[in-house]
């Protein structure tokens, strides 16, 4: 079970790193511009905040296990990342981006598996 959780954590962490780069550094891409137009003027600032939070989420999913820190830290971080994915689901629904809605749902489910699996593993 531990290996499966590590694989899922790796997948989610890679996606979080990709999200961090795309939302923080690539806001000039046409598909990002469409979403920014639909969401409003404060969206670039929100995207930069999301970029930082997803970077912290990726680090929080991997680093505690590598540094032999208490497993509760990974559970808390995965819970926070699950909340981020729920919020991204709402934003993608508002932007009417169907493929990203499904990706957010799948990533939320994977993160929920991490939370449950690590919680059971820690207890």
C-alpha positions in Angstrom: 0.0 0.0 0.0 2.9 2.4 0.8 4.3 2.0 -2.7 0.9 2.7 -4.3 0.6 5.8 -2.2 4.0 7.0 -3.1 3.3 6.6 -6.8 0.0 8.5 -6.5 1.8 11.2 -4.5 4.4 11.5 -7.2 1.8 11.8 -9.9 -0.1 14.5 -8.0 3.2 16.3 -7.1 4.2 16.4 -10.8 0.8 17.8 -11.8 1.1 20.4 -9.0 4.5 21.5 -10.3 3.1 21.8 -13.8 0.2 23.8 -12.5 2.5 26.0 -10.5 4.6 26.8 -13.6 1.6 27.3 -16.0 -0.4 29.5 -13.6 2.5 31.5 -12.4 4.7 31.9 -15.5 2.6 31.3 -18.5 -0.3 33.6 -18.1 0.1 35.1 -21.5 -0.9 31.9 -23.3 -4.2 32.3 -25.3 -6.1 29.7 -23.3 -5.1 31.4 -20.0 -6.1 34.8 -21.5 -9.6 33.4 -22.2 -10.0 32.2 -18.7 -8.7 35.5 -17.3 -11.2 37.4 -19.3 -14.1 35.2 -18.1 -13.0 35.3 -14.5 -12.3 39.1 -14.1 -9.5 41.6 -13.4 -8.2 40.1 -10.2 -7.5 36.8 -11.8 -3.8 37.3 -12.5 -3.1 37.9 -8.8 -5.2 34.9 -7.9 -3.3 32.8 -10.4 0.0 33.8 -8.8 -1.3 32.9 -5.3 -2.5 29.5 -6.7 1.0 29.1 -8.3 2.7 29.5 -4.9 0.2 27.2 -3.1 0.5 24.4 -5.6 4.3 24.6 -5.4 4.0 24.3 -1.6 1.6 21.5 -2.1 4.0 19.5 -4.3 6.8 20.0 -1.8 4.5 19.1 1.1 3.5 15.8 -0.6 7.0 14.6 -1.2 9.4 16.2 1.2 8.1 14.9 4.6 8.4 11.3 3.5 11.9 11.8 2.1 13.1 13.6 5.3 11.4 11.0 7.6 9.2 13.7 9.1 5.9 12.7 10.9 3.3 11.2 8.5 0.7 13.6 9.8 2.3 16.4 7.8 1.7 14.6 4.6 -2.0 14.0 5.6 -2.5 17.7 6.4 -0.8 18.8 3.2 -2.8 16.3 1.1 -6.0 17.6 2.7 -5.0 21.2 1.8 -4.2 20.1 -1.8 -7.7 18.4 -1.9 -9.2 21.7 -1.0 -7.2 23.5 -3.7 -8.5 20.9 -6.3 -12.1 21.5 -5.1 -11.6 25.2 -5.6 -10.0 24.7 -9.0 -13.0 22.5 -9.9 -15.3 25.5 -9.2 -13.1 27.9 -11.2 -13.0 25.5 -14.2 -16.8 25.1 -14.1 -17.1 28.9 -14.1 -14.7 29.1 -17.0 -16.6 26.3 -18.8 -13.4 24.3 -19.4 -14.7 20.8 -19.7 -11.4 18.8 -20.0 -10.0 20.6 -17.0 -13.1 19.9 -14.9 -12.5 16.2 -15.3 -8.8 16.5 -14.6 -9.6 18.4 -11.4 -12.1 15.7 -10.4 -9.6 12.9 -10.9 -6.9 14.8 -9.1 -9.2 15.5 -6.2 -10.1 11.7 -6.0 -6.4 10.8 -6.1 -5.6 13.3 -3.4 -8.5 12.0 -1.3 -6.9 8.5 -1.7 -3.6 9.9 -0.4 -5.3 11.5 2.6 -7.2 8.3 3.5 -4.3 6.0 2.8 -1.7 8.1 4.7 -4.2 8.6 7.6 -4.7 4.8 7.9 -1.0 4.3 7.5 -0.1 6.8 10.2 -2.7 5.5 12.7 
